[in-house]
Each structure stands twice: as C-alpha cells, then as structure tokens.
C-alpha cells in the first residue's frame, strides 16, 4: 500500500463514508461545516498541513482554511453543494467573495509579519450525494 493510500485510509471517516443527510434534512450552515471538515481531511490525506480553520480578520475578511503545502501558503475557500444543485460550487466564488478572502489573506500575512512566502488562493469543491462518499475537487490558483 502506497503512502498516499495509507493517508487516505487514515483520514477516511468523512472521505469514504456515504453521506446521509440528518433526519429532517440539514441547513446550509450544517452543509458548509461538513464540507469544511471533508476538505480539511482531504488536504491532510495529501500531506497538506492545515494551520487554521475559519480565520476571521478584524475589519472584514475571512478564509475557510489556511494551510501549508511544502513552502506554499494556501488560502482555501470551501464550497459545498448537494448533487443536482444549481451550478458548480466554484461559481459561487464571485468577485465580492474573492475580495473578502483576499482581505483575510492580507491580514494573515500581516499577522505573520512577512509577505515573502509563496502563496495562492485555492477553492475546494465538495459535492454530496445521498448514499455516496463526498466528491472533492481542488481548483489551484482559482483567482
């Protein structure tokens, strides 16, 4: 068994478990929180170090996941949709949402005290279909 397969197995609870909505359904907030946990586990299974979840900058700005992949700092937006929903999850990251994420990233870099690190903005799409494991797709350098 390869290293990646072992890591996926280690973080497999959410990644390999069929999704079943809660009795009475789940609201958007619950769906989003589940998607963020799935994205976090997916990143970890690929040897990406998750540094922080749900970073909120004073004065506005937010980043769902701040992570490090090798030397690259990642500012990750997670978008979760149910199967059959309208449009691709990436489509929801419009110009206004990008500005919000960029403000959060600038604040993170300011708090870090350096801007000379390589960094990028990624979007992780999580699609949930009842009775199936989540489907995860990462868009690197999304904007």
CORCORBEL-V856340 format. One line per field, one symbol per residue. phi: phi as a letter, one per 30 degrees, with the letter a starting at -180 (. if undefined). A space follows every 10 residues. Layout:
BEGIN
phi: ???
END
This chain:
BEGIN
phi: .ddddddddd cdeddcdddb ddeiibdddd ddddedddde dddddcicdd cachdcddij jabdbcbbci ccdcccccbc bdeiddidee ddcdeddddd dddddddddd ddiabdddba ccbcccccbe ibddcbbccd hda
END
